[in-house]
Amino acid sequence: MPMVVIMTRDVEARYRGFLGSVMLELSAGVYAHPRMSAGVRTRIWDVMVDWHGQLRQGSIVMTWADSAAHGGLGLSTLGEPPKQIVAHDAMLLVRRPLANVNP
């Protein structure tokens, strides 16, 4: 059972109440649990996906140790800014769209 960390930004208060009931709030919007099972992690993430699909506000990142994943890090994201996590040479990298610099 690996440690799970969830970071929220610009989300409604319901997220804080829900996450605070199942995890320790280390700092504003940063939640951790030292030994969370994959089943509990999945159920929590399902709630986040459902709420974010309805509210469409803010961003949420969840990470956990996963020896089967690239870089040993499991990662799920919701919200803005849009980014794509890609595996390259056993590392995780963030790819973001480039802003149009030429009008």
C-alpha positions as CSV (number, residue, x, y, z in Angstrom):
1,M,0.0,0.0,0.0
2,P,1.9,3.1,-1.2
3,M,1.7,6.6,-0.1
4,V,-0.8,8.7,-2.0
5,V,-0.6,12.5,-2.4
6,I,-3.4,14.7,-3.9
7,M,-2.9,18.3,-4.8
8,T,-5.8,20.6,-5.6
9,R,-5.9,24.1,-7.0
10,D,-8.9,26.5,-7.4
11,V,-11.5,23.8,-6.5
12,E,-14.7,24.2,-4.6
13,A,-14.9,23.6,-0.8
14,R,-16.6,20.2,-1.2
15,Y,-13.2,18.7,-2.3
16,R,-11.5,20.0,0.9
17,G,-14.2,18.5,3.1
18,F,-14.1,15.1,1.3
19,L,-10.4,14.8,1.0
20,G,-9.9,16.0,4.6
21,S,-12.2,13.2,5.8
22,V,-10.0,10.5,4.3
23,M,-6.5,12.0,4.2
24,L,-4.3,14.4,6.1
25,E,-4.2,18.0,4.8
26,L,-0.5,18.9,4.9
27,S,-1.0,22.3,3.5
28,A,-3.8,24.2,1.8
29,G,-4.9,21.9,-1.0
30,V,-2.2,19.2,-0.4
31,Y,-3.4,15.9,1.0
32,A,-1.5,12.7,1.9
33,H,-2.1,9.2,3.2
34,P,0.8,7.0,4.0
35,R,-0.7,3.6,3.3
36,M,-3.7,3.8,1.0
37,S,-4.9,0.7,-0.9
38,A,-5.4,0.7,-4.6
39,G,-9.1,0.1,-4.1
40,V,-9.6,3.1,-1.8
41,R,-7.4,5.3,-4.1
42,T,-9.6,4.3,-7.1
43,R,-12.8,5.1,-5.3
44,I,-11.5,8.5,-4.2
45,W,-10.3,9.3,-7.7
46,D,-13.8,8.3,-9.1
47,V,-15.4,10.9,-6.8
48,M,-12.9,13.5,-8.0
49,V,-13.6,12.7,-11.7
50,D,-17.4,12.8,-11.1
51,W,-17.3,16.1,-9.3
52,H,-14.8,17.7,-11.8
53,G,-17.0,16.6,-14.7
54,Q,-19.9,18.4,-13.2
55,L,-18.2,21.5,-11.8
56,R,-15.4,22.0,-14.4
57,Q,-13.3,24.2,-12.1
58,G,-9.7,24.0,-10.9
59,S,-7.2,21.2,-11.2
60,I,-6.4,18.0,-9.3
61,V,-3.2,15.9,-9.4
62,M,-2.9,12.5,-7.6
63,T,0.4,10.6,-7.4
64,W,1.5,7.4,-5.8
65,A,4.3,4.9,-5.9
66,D,3.8,2.4,-8.6
67,S,6.7,0.1,-9.5
68,A,4.9,-1.0,-12.8
69,A,4.6,2.6,-14.0
70,H,7.3,4.5,-15.9
71,G,9.6,6.2,-13.4
72,G,7.9,4.3,-10.6
73,L,5.3,7.0,-10.2
74,G,1.6,6.6,-10.8
75,L,0.0,9.8,-11.8
76,S,-3.6,11.0,-12.6
77,T,-4.6,14.6,-13.5
78,L,-7.8,16.6,-14.0
79,G,-8.3,20.2,-15.1
80,E,-6.3,23.1,-16.3
81,P,-3.8,23.9,-17.6
82,P,-3.9,21.1,-20.1
83,K,-0.8,18.9,-20.1
84,Q,0.1,15.5,-21.3
85,I,2.4,13.2,-19.2
86,V,4.7,11.1,-21.5
87,A,7.2,8.4,-20.7
88,H,10.7,8.9,-22.1
89,D,13.7,6.8,-21.2
90,A,12.0,5.5,-18.0
91,M,11.2,9.1,-16.9
92,L,7.9,11.0,-16.9
93,L,7.9,14.3,-18.7
94,V,5.2,16.9,-19.0
95,R,4.2,18.1,-22.5
96,R,2.2,21.2,-22.9
97,P,0.9,22.9,-26.1
98,L,3.1,25.8,-27.2
99,A,1.5,29.2,-27.3
100,N,1.2,30.7,-30.8
101,V,4.0,33.2,-30.7
102,N,3.5,34.4,-34.3
103,P,0.2,36.3,-34.9
